[in-house]
Protein backbone atom coordinates (compact mmCIF):
# COMPACT_ATOMS: atom_id res chain seq x y z
CA UNK A 1 0.00 0.00 0.00
CA UNK A 2 1.49 3.31 -1.10
CA UNK A 3 0.19 5.12 1.98
CA UNK A 4 2.66 3.20 4.16
CA UNK A 5 5.50 5.18 2.57
CA UNK A 6 6.46 8.51 4.14
CA UNK A 7 6.00 11.67 2.10
CA UNK A 8 5.61 14.46 4.66
CA UNK A 9 7.96 15.18 7.55
CA UNK A 10 11.54 14.43 8.49
CA UNK A 11 13.17 11.03 8.76
CA UNK A 12 13.47 9.63 12.29
CA UNK A 13 17.03 9.62 13.61
CA UNK A 14 18.91 8.10 16.53
CA UNK A 15 20.21 10.24 19.38
CA UNK A 16 23.74 10.19 17.98
CA UNK A 17 22.45 11.13 14.54
CA UNK A 18 20.59 14.06 16.14
CA UNK A 19 23.83 15.40 17.60
CA UNK A 20 25.92 15.04 14.48
CA UNK A 21 29.73 14.90 14.70
CA UNK A 22 30.92 15.63 18.24
CA UNK A 23 34.09 17.76 18.13
CA UNK A 24 36.84 17.35 20.70
CA UNK A 25 36.13 20.66 22.46
CA UNK A 26 35.14 21.75 25.93
CA UNK A 27 31.40 22.05 26.63
CA UNK A 28 29.82 25.40 27.31
CA UNK A 29 29.26 26.62 30.86
CA UNK A 30 25.97 28.44 31.31
CA UNK A 31 25.93 29.08 27.58
CA UNK A 32 29.43 30.55 27.43
CA UNK A 33 32.12 28.99 25.25
CA UNK A 34 32.20 25.63 23.49
CA UNK A 35 29.74 24.74 20.73
CA UNK A 36 27.23 27.36 21.92
CA UNK A 37 29.62 30.24 21.32
CA UNK A 38 30.65 28.74 17.98
CA UNK A 39 27.00 28.49 16.95
CA UNK A 40 26.28 32.08 17.95
CA UNK A 41 29.24 33.31 15.92
CA UNK A 42 28.14 31.32 12.91
CA UNK A 43 24.54 32.53 13.05
CA UNK A 44 25.64 36.15 13.35
CA UNK A 45 27.81 35.62 10.29
CA UNK A 46 25.00 34.05 8.28
CA UNK A 47 22.56 36.82 9.17
CA UNK A 48 25.07 39.64 8.85
CA UNK A 49 24.50 40.92 12.39
CA UNK A 50 26.98 42.04 15.02
CA UNK A 51 26.07 39.25 17.42
CA UNK A 52 23.68 36.41 18.19
CA UNK A 53 22.48 34.69 21.36
CA UNK A 54 21.42 31.06 21.82
CA UNK A 55 18.06 30.74 23.59
CA UNK A 56 16.50 27.40 24.66
CA UNK A 57 13.08 28.03 23.05
CA UNK A 58 11.55 30.24 20.43
CA UNK A 59 8.81 31.40 22.78
CA UNK A 60 11.47 32.63 25.20
CA UNK A 61 13.43 34.27 22.40
CA UNK A 62 10.41 36.28 21.24
CA UNK A 63 9.60 37.26 24.83
CA UNK A 64 13.13 38.51 25.36
CA UNK A 65 13.29 40.50 22.14
CA UNK A 66 9.97 42.24 22.62
CA UNK A 67 10.68 42.94 26.29
CA UNK A 68 14.02 44.51 25.37
CA UNK A 69 12.41 46.77 22.80
CA UNK A 70 9.57 47.69 25.14
CA UNK A 71 12.10 48.78 27.76
CA UNK A 72 14.01 50.87 25.23
CA UNK A 73 10.98 52.54 23.65
CA UNK A 74 9.10 52.89 26.95
CA UNK A 75 6.11 51.56 25.04
CA UNK A 76 4.44 48.21 25.92
CA UNK A 77 2.32 48.09 22.75
CA UNK A 78 3.47 45.45 20.25
CA UNK A 79 1.69 45.25 16.90
CA UNK A 80 1.43 41.94 15.07
CA UNK A 81 -0.77 40.15 12.56
CA UNK A 82 -3.84 38.44 14.07
CA UNK A 83 -2.36 35.08 12.99
CA UNK A 84 1.04 35.71 14.59
CA UNK A 85 2.52 32.93 16.71
CA UNK A 86 2.66 34.86 20.03
CA UNK A 87 -1.07 35.57 19.80
CA UNK A 88 -2.11 32.01 19.01
CA UNK A 89 0.39 29.54 20.46
CA UNK A 90 2.04 31.01 23.56
CA UNK A 91 -0.70 31.10 26.24
CA UNK A 92 -0.75 34.91 26.45
CA UNK A 93 2.87 34.93 27.63
CA UNK A 94 3.53 38.42 26.30
CA UNK A 95 0.90 39.84 28.63
CA UNK A 96 1.09 37.46 31.59
CA UNK A 97 4.89 37.26 31.89
CA UNK A 98 6.19 40.38 30.21
CA UNK A 99 3.47 42.92 30.87
CA UNK A 100 3.28 43.83 27.19
CA UNK A 101 0.15 44.74 25.29
CA UNK A 102 0.01 42.91 21.95
CA UNK A 103 -2.49 44.29 19.46
CA UNK A 104 -3.84 42.67 16.30
CA UNK A 105 -2.81 44.66 13.25
CA UNK A 106 -3.35 43.21 9.75
CA UNK A 107 -0.70 44.11 7.21
CA UNK A 108 -3.13 46.52 5.56
CA UNK A 109 -3.28 48.58 8.76
CA UNK A 110 0.40 48.81 9.73
CA UNK A 111 0.52 52.41 8.47
CA UNK A 112 -2.91 53.51 9.71
CA UNK A 113 -3.33 51.70 13.05
CA UNK A 114 -4.64 54.26 15.56
CA UNK A 115 -2.67 52.69 18.43
CA UNK A 116 0.83 54.17 18.90
CA UNK A 117 2.73 50.87 18.89
CA UNK A 118 6.42 50.88 19.78
CA UNK A 119 7.34 47.59 18.11
CA UNK A 120 6.04 45.73 15.06
CA UNK A 121 6.52 41.95 14.86
CA UNK A 122 6.46 40.44 11.39
CA UNK A 123 6.28 36.66 10.92
CA UNK A 124 7.89 35.42 7.71
CA UNK A 125 6.42 33.22 6.37
CA UNK A 126 2.89 33.34 7.79
CA UNK A 127 2.41 29.79 9.05
CA UNK A 128 -1.30 30.02 9.84
CA UNK A 129 -2.01 31.27 6.33
CA UNK A 130 -0.28 28.19 4.92
CA UNK A 131 3.39 29.27 5.05
CA UNK A 132 2.69 32.22 2.77
CA UNK A 133 5.46 34.71 1.99
CA UNK A 134 5.03 38.36 1.13
CA UNK A 135 6.81 39.68 -1.94
CA UNK A 136 10.03 41.55 -1.29
CA UNK A 137 8.33 44.83 -2.15
CA UNK A 138 5.47 44.06 0.25
CA UNK A 139 7.92 43.23 3.03
CA UNK A 140 10.02 46.35 2.58
CA UNK A 141 6.86 48.46 2.42
CA UNK A 142 5.62 47.09 5.76
CA UNK A 143 8.99 47.73 7.39
CA UNK A 144 9.07 51.23 5.94
CA UNK A 145 5.58 52.00 7.21
CA UNK A 146 6.59 50.99 10.73
CA UNK A 147 9.79 53.04 10.50
CA UNK A 148 7.75 56.11 9.54
CA UNK A 149 6.01 55.69 12.89
CA UNK A 150 9.38 55.46 14.67
CA UNK A 151 8.64 51.84 15.59
CA UNK A 152 11.13 49.04 16.12
CA UNK A 153 10.68 46.11 13.71
CA UNK A 154 11.36 42.54 14.91
CA UNK A 155 11.37 39.48 12.64
CA UNK A 156 9.79 36.24 13.75
CA UNK A 157 12.04 34.25 11.45
CA UNK A 158 11.43 30.79 12.86
CA UNK A 159 11.29 29.68 9.22
CA UNK A 160 13.61 32.29 7.77
CA UNK A 161 16.10 29.71 6.51
CA UNK A 162 13.80 28.49 3.72
CA UNK A 163 12.30 31.89 2.94
CA UNK A 164 15.31 33.14 0.99
CA UNK A 165 14.21 31.25 -2.12
CA UNK A 166 10.71 32.70 -2.31
CA UNK A 167 11.86 36.21 -1.41
CA UNK A 168 14.77 36.00 -3.82
CA UNK A 169 17.15 37.55 -1.30
CA UNK A 170 20.02 36.19 0.84
CA UNK A 171 19.73 35.77 4.59
CA UNK A 172 21.78 38.84 5.45
CA UNK A 173 19.72 41.14 3.22
CA UNK A 174 16.45 39.96 4.75
CA UNK A 175 17.80 40.18 8.29
CA UNK A 176 19.20 43.62 7.51
CA UNK A 177 15.68 45.04 7.26
CA UNK A 178 15.03 44.39 10.95
CA UNK A 179 16.24 45.62 14.32
CA UNK A 180 16.27 42.07 15.68
CA UNK A 181 15.75 38.59 14.28
CA UNK A 182 14.65 35.30 15.83
CA UNK A 183 15.51 32.02 14.10
CA UNK A 184 14.69 28.45 15.07
CA UNK A 185 17.03 25.49 15.01
CA UNK A 186 14.53 22.64 15.42
CA UNK A 187 11.97 23.48 12.74
CA UNK A 188 13.45 23.55 9.25
CA UNK A 189 16.99 22.67 10.39
CA UNK A 190 15.74 19.56 12.24
CA UNK A 191 17.75 20.25 15.40
CA UNK A 192 16.94 18.95 18.87
CA UNK A 193 15.71 22.30 20.17
CA UNK A 194 16.74 25.89 20.54
CA UNK A 195 16.66 29.26 18.86
CA UNK A 196 18.76 32.37 18.44
CA UNK A 197 18.27 36.11 18.66
CA UNK A 198 20.43 38.24 16.40
CA UNK A 199 21.05 41.96 16.21
CA UNK A 200 23.46 44.62 17.38
CA UNK A 201 25.93 43.83 20.14
CA UNK A 202 24.15 46.06 22.64
CA UNK A 203 20.81 44.39 21.89
CA UNK A 204 22.33 40.93 22.38
CA UNK A 205 24.00 42.04 25.61
CA UNK A 206 20.62 43.21 26.90
CA UNK A 207 18.95 40.01 25.68
CA UNK A 208 21.54 37.93 27.54
CA UNK A 209 20.43 39.50 30.84
CA UNK A 210 16.79 38.77 30.08
CA UNK A 211 17.61 35.19 29.08
CA UNK A 212 18.86 34.68 32.63
CA UNK A 213 15.76 36.33 34.10
CA UNK A 214 13.46 34.12 32.04
CA UNK A 215 15.25 30.98 33.24
CA UNK A 216 17.08 30.29 30.01
CA UNK A 217 20.66 30.16 31.28
CA UNK A 218 20.99 26.38 31.50
CA UNK A 219 24.22 24.96 32.90
CA UNK A 220 25.10 23.28 29.59
CA UNK A 221 23.42 23.60 26.21
CA UNK A 222 26.02 21.98 23.98
CA UNK A 223 23.83 19.06 22.77
CA UNK A 224 21.29 21.46 21.24
CA UNK A 225 24.08 23.63 19.86
CA UNK A 226 25.82 20.65 18.22
CA UNK A 227 22.52 19.54 16.72
CA UNK A 228 21.91 23.04 15.36
CA UNK A 229 25.39 23.15 13.82
CA UNK A 230 24.71 19.78 12.23
CA UNK A 231 21.52 21.22 10.75
CA UNK A 232 23.39 24.20 9.34
CA UNK A 233 25.95 21.83 7.82
CA UNK A 234 23.60 19.21 6.37
CA UNK A 235 20.02 20.50 6.13
CA UNK A 236 20.47 24.16 5.20
CA UNK A 237 22.32 23.29 1.95
CA UNK A 238 19.43 21.11 0.74
CA UNK A 239 16.56 23.46 1.66
CA UNK A 240 16.59 24.86 -1.86
CA UNK A 241 15.98 21.39 -3.29
CA UNK A 242 13.19 20.83 -0.78
CA UNK A 243 11.51 24.11 -1.72
CA UNK A 244 11.69 23.20 -5.40
CA UNK A 245 10.40 19.68 -4.80
CA UNK A 246 7.49 21.05 -2.78
CA UNK A 247 6.27 22.64 -6.00
CA UNK A 248 6.45 19.25 -7.73
CA UNK A 249 4.55 17.54 -4.91
CA UNK A 250 1.88 20.23 -4.71
CA UNK A 251 1.35 20.15 -8.47
CA UNK A 252 0.96 16.35 -8.38
CA UNK A 253 -1.72 16.81 -5.71
CA UNK A 254 -3.47 19.54 -7.70
CA UNK A 255 -2.68 22.20 -5.09
CA UNK A 256 -1.44 25.80 -5.49
CA UNK A 257 2.31 26.34 -5.73
CA UNK A 258 3.77 26.66 -2.21
CA UNK A 259 6.09 29.48 -1.21
CA UNK A 260 8.43 27.32 0.90
CA UNK A 261 8.97 23.59 1.48
CA UNK A 262 5.82 23.50 3.63
CA UNK A 263 2.18 24.02 2.77
CA UNK A 264 -1.23 23.50 4.34
CA UNK A 265 -3.80 20.92 3.26
CA UNK A 266 -7.51 21.30 4.07
CA UNK A 267 -9.98 18.44 3.67
CA UNK A 268 -13.50 17.66 4.86
CA UNK A 269 -13.71 14.93 7.48
CA UNK A 270 -12.88 13.96 11.03
CA UNK A 271 -9.24 14.80 11.90
CA UNK A 272 -8.68 11.55 13.83
CA UNK A 273 -9.96 9.45 10.93
CA UNK A 274 -7.93 11.40 8.38
CA UNK A 275 -4.79 10.88 10.46
CA UNK A 276 -5.46 7.15 10.63
CA UNK A 277 -6.16 6.84 6.91
CA UNK A 278 -3.21 8.93 5.78
CA UNK A 279 -0.77 6.55 7.50
CA UNK A 280 2.90 7.31 6.86
CA UNK A 281 2.02 9.12 3.63
CA UNK A 282 1.03 12.43 5.21
CA UNK A 283 1.59 11.66 8.89
CA UNK A 284 1.75 14.57 11.29
CA UNK A 285 -1.36 15.98 12.88
CA UNK A 286 -4.79 17.07 11.72
CA UNK A 287 -6.58 20.03 13.32
CA UNK A 288 -10.32 20.52 13.42
CA UNK A 289 -12.09 23.51 11.92
CA UNK A 290 -14.47 24.28 9.08
CA UNK A 291 -12.24 21.81 7.27
CA UNK A 292 -9.66 19.50 8.83
CA UNK A 293 -6.15 20.87 8.37
CA UNK A 294 -2.69 19.34 8.24
CA UNK A 295 0.70 20.68 7.24
CA UNK A 296 2.86 19.02 4.59
CA UNK A 297 6.63 19.24 5.06
CA UNK A 298 8.84 18.34 2.13
CA UNK A 299 12.04 17.09 3.74
CA UNK A 300 14.56 14.37 2.87
CA UNK A 301 12.05 11.48 2.56
CA UNK A 302 9.94 13.40 0.04
CA UNK A 303 12.91 14.01 -2.25
CA UNK A 304 12.78 10.30 -3.11
CA UNK A 305 9.24 10.62 -4.52
CA UNK A 306 8.55 11.28 -8.20
CA UNK A 307 5.58 13.35 -9.30
CA UNK A 308 3.84 10.22 -10.62
CA UNK A 309 4.32 8.41 -7.31
CA UNK A 310 2.86 11.34 -5.40
CA UNK A 311 -0.13 11.50 -7.73
CA UNK A 312 -0.76 7.76 -7.33
CA UNK A 313 -0.60 7.91 -3.53
CA UNK A 314 -2.77 11.03 -3.44
CA UNK A 315 -5.45 9.33 -5.54
CA UNK A 316 -5.30 6.25 -3.29
CA UNK A 317 -5.74 8.43 -0.21
CA UNK A 318 -8.64 10.35 -1.72
CA UNK A 319 -10.36 7.11 -2.67
CA UNK A 320 -10.57 5.95 0.96
CA UNK A 321 -11.55 9.15 2.76
C-alpha positions in Angstrom: 0.0 0.0 0.0 1.5 3.3 -1.1 0.2 5.1 2.0 2.7 3.2 4.2 5.5 5.2 2.6 6.5 8.5 4.1 6.0 11.7 2.1 5.6 14.5 4.7 8.0 15.2 7.6 11.5 14.4 8.5 13.2 11.0 8.8 13.5 9.6 12.3 17.0 9.6 13.6 18.9 8.1 16.5 20.2 10.2 19.4 23.7 10.2 18.0 22.5 11.1 14.5 20.6 14.1 16.1 23.8 15.4 17.6 25.9 15.0 14.5 29.7 14.9 14.7 30.9 15.6 18.2 34.1 17.8 18.1 36.8 17.4 20.7 36.1 20.7 22.5 35.1 21.8 25.9 31.4 22.0 26.6 29.8 25.4 27.3 29.3 26.6 30.9 26.0 28.4 31.3 25.9 29.1 27.6 29.4 30.5 27.4 32.1 29.0 25.2 32.2 25.6 23.5 29.7 24.7 20.7 27.2 27.4 21.9 29.6 30.2 21.3 30.7 28.7 18.0 27.0 28.5 16.9 26.3 32.1 17.9 29.2 33.3 15.9 28.1 31.3 12.9 24.5 32.5 13.1 25.6 36.2 13.4 27.8 35.6 10.3 25.0 34.0 8.3 22.6 36.8 9.2 25.1 39.6 8.9 24.5 40.9 12.4 27.0 42.0 15.0 26.1 39.3 17.4 23.7 36.4 18.2 22.5 34.7 21.4 21.4 31.1 21.8 18.1 30.7 23.6 16.5 27.4 24.7 13.1 28.0 23.1 11.5 30.2 20.4 8.8 31.4 22.8 11.5 32.6 25.2 13.4 34.3 22.4 10.4 36.3 21.2 9.6 37.3 24.8 13.1 38.5 25.4 13.3 40.5 22.1 10.0 42.2 22.6 10.7 42.9 26.3 14.0 44.5 25.4 12.4 46.8 22.8 9.6 47.7 25.1 12.1 48.8 27.8 14.0 50.9 25.2 11.0 52.5 23.6 9.1 52.9 27.0 6.1 51.6 25.0 4.4 48.2 25.9 2.3 48.1 22.7 3.5 45.4 20.3 1.7 45.2 16.9 1.4 41.9 15.1 -0.8 40.2 12.6 -3.8 38.4 14.1 -2.4 35.1 13.0 1.0 35.7 14.6 2.5 32.9 16.7 2.7 34.9 20.0 -1.1 35.6 19.8 -2.1 32.0 19.0 0.4 29.5 20.5 2.0 31.0 23.6 -0.7 31.1 26.2 -0.7 34.9 26.5 2.9 34.9 27.6 3.5 38.4 26.3 0.9 39.8 28.6 1.1 37.5 31.6 4.9 37.3 31.9 6.2 40.4 30.2 3.5 42.9 30.9 3.3 43.8 27.2 0.1 44.7 25.3 0.0 42.9 22.0 -2.5 44.3 19.5 -3.8 42.7 16.3 -2.8 44.7 13.3 -3.4 43.2 9.7 -0.7 44.1 7.2 -3.1 46.5 5.6 -3.3 48.6 8.8 0.4 48.8 9.7 0.5 52.4 8.5 -2.9 53.5 9.7 -3.3 51.7 13.0 -4.6 54.3 15.6 -2.7 52.7 18.4 0.8 54.2 18.9 2.7 50.9 18.9 6.4 50.9 19.8 7.3 47.6 18.1 6.0 45.7 15.1 6.5 41.9 14.9 6.5 40.4 11.4 6.3 36.7 10.9 7.9 35.4 7.7 6.4 33.2 6.4 2.9 33.3 7.8 2.4 29.8 9.1 -1.3 30.0 9.8 -2.0 31.3 6.3 -0.3 28.2 4.9 3.4 29.3 5.0 2.7 32.2 2.8 5.5 34.7 2.0 5.0 38.4 1.1 6.8 39.7 -1.9 10.0 41.5 -1.3 8.3 44.8 -2.1 5.5 44.1 0.2 7.9 43.2 3.0 10.0 46.4 2.6 6.9 48.5 2.4 5.6 47.1 5.8 9.0 47.7 7.4 9.1 51.2 5.9 5.6 52.0 7.2 6.6 51.0 10.7 9.8 53.0 10.5 7.7 56.1 9.5 6.0 55.7 12.9 9.4 55.5 14.7 8.6 51.8 15.6 11.1 49.0 16.1 10.7 46.1 13.7 11.4 42.5 14.9 11.4 39.5 12.6 9.8 36.2 13.7 12.0 34.2 11.5 11.4 30.8 12.9 11.3 29.7 9.2 13.6 32.3 7.8 16.1 29.7 6.5 13.8 28.5 3.7 12.3 31.9 2.9 15.3 33.1 1.0 14.2 31.3 -2.1 10.7 32.7 -2.3 11.9 36.2 -1.4 14.8 36.0 -3.8 17.2 37.5 -1.3 20.0 36.2 0.8 19.7 35.8 4.6 21.8 38.8 5.5 19.7 41.1 3.2 16.5 40.0 4.7 17.8 40.2 8.3 19.2 43.6 7.5 15.7 45.0 7.3 15.0 44.4 10.9 16.2 45.6 14.3 16.3 42.1 15.7 15.7 38.6 14.3 14.6 35.3 15.8 15.5 32.0 14.1 14.7 28.5 15.1 17.0 25.5 15.0 14.5 22.6 15.4 12.0 23.5 12.7 13.5 23.5 9.3 17.0 22.7 10.4 15.7 19.6 12.2 17.7 20.2 15.4 16.9 18.9 18.9 15.7 22.3 20.2 16.7 25.9 20.5 16.7 29.3 18.9 18.8 32.4 18.4 18.3 36.1 18.7 20.4 38.2 16.4 21.0 42.0 16.2 23.5 44.6 17.4 25.9 43.8 20.1 24.1 46.1 22.6 20.8 44.4 21.9 22.3 40.9 22.4 24.0 42.0 25.6 20.6 43.2 26.9 19.0 40.0 25.7 21.5 37.9 27.5 20.4 39.5 30.8 16.8 38.8 30.1 17.6 35.2 29.1 18.9 34.7 32.6 15.8 36.3 34.1 13.5 34.1 32.0 15.2 31.0 33.2 17.1 30.3 30.0 20.7 30.2 31.3 21.0 26.4 31.5 24.2 25.0 32.9 25.1 23.3 29.6 23.4 23.6 26.2 26.0 22.0 24.0 23.8 19.1 22.8 21.3 21.5 21.2 24.1 23.6 19.9 25.8 20.7 18.2 22.5 19.5 16.7 21.9 23.0 15.4 25.4 23.2 13.8 24.7 19.8 12.2 21.5 21.2 10.7 23.4 24.2 9.3 26.0 21.8 7.8 23.6 19.2 6.4 20.0 20.5 6.1 20.5 24.2 5.2 22.3 23.3 1.9 19.4 21.1 0.7 16.6 23.5 1.7 16.6 24.9 -1.9 16.0 21.4 -3.3 13.2 20.8 -0.8 11.5 24.1 -1.7 11.7 23.2 -5.4 10.4 19.7 -4.8 7.5 21.0 -2.8 6.3 22.6 -6.0 6.5 19.2 -7.7 4.6 17.5 -4.9 1.9 20.2 -4.7 1.3 20.1 -8.5 1.0 16.4 -8.4 -1.7 16.8 -5.7 -3.5 19.5 -7.7 -2.7 22.2 -5.1 -1.4 25.8 -5.5 2.3 26.3 -5.7 3.8 26.7 -2.2 6.1 29.5 -1.2 8.4 27.3 0.9 9.0 23.6 1.5 5.8 23.5 3.6 2.2 24.0 2.8 -1.2 23.5 4.3 -3.8 20.9 3.3 -7.5 21.3 4.1 -10.0 18.4 3.7 -13.5 17.7 4.9 -13.7 14.9 7.5 -12.9 14.0 11.0 -9.2 14.8 11.9 -8.7 11.6 13.8 -10.0 9.4 10.9 -7.9 11.4 8.4 -4.8 10.9 10.5 -5.5 7.1 10.6 -6.2 6.8 6.9 -3.2 8.9 5.8 -0.8 6.6 7.5 2.9 7.3 6.9 2.0 9.1 3.6 1.0 12.4 5.2 1.6 11.7 8.9 1.7 14.6 11.3 -1.4 16.0 12.9 -4.8 17.1 11.7 -6.6 20.0 13.3 -10.3 20.5 13.4 -12.1 23.5 11.9 -14.5 24.3 9.1 -12.2 21.8 7.3 -9.7 19.5 8.8 -6.1 20.9 8.4 -2.7 19.3 8.2 0.7 20.7 7.2 2.9 19.0 4.6 6.6 19.2 5.1 8.8 18.3 2.1 12.0 17.1 3.7 14.6 14.4 2.9 12.1 11.5 2.6 9.9 13.4 0.0 12.9 14.0 -2.2 12.8 10.3 -3.1 9.2 10.6 -4.5 8.5 11.3 -8.2 5.6 13.4 -9.3 3.8 10.2 -10.6 4.3 8.4 -7.3 2.9 11.3 -5.4 -0.1 11.5 -7.7 -0.8 7.8 -7.3 -0.6 7.9 -3.5 -2.8 11.0 -3.4 -5.4 9.3 -5.5 -5.3 6.3 -3.3 -5.7 8.4 -0.2 -8.6 10.4 -1.7 -10.4 7.1 -2.7 -10.6 6.0 1.0 -11.5 9.2 2.8 
